[in-house]
Amino acid sequence: MDETPVYFDMCGGDTHTIKGSKDVLQKSTGHDKTRFTVVLAVSASGVKLPPMLIFKNLKNIPTLPAGKSWPSGRTFGT
């Protein structure tokens, strides 16, 4: 079993600006540190189990319109 954090805003480490500029602007959505956790697991017999997604402070579990469903193995938690 492995728990891996995934960031919503995965900003690149590269910046582009004019040489000699004193200020460098880095654009961001403001969610630099907001993340969720993906849990991956494999059984003893080698079968990969479906991933589990864990969201912190999830108030309402997302819903889909009638007739639609989440992909199998998609799980939400808080």
Secondary structure, DSSP 8 states (H G I E B T S, - for coil): -EEEEEESS---S-----TT-S-------S-TT-EEEEEE-B-TTS-B---EEEETT--S-----TT----TT-----
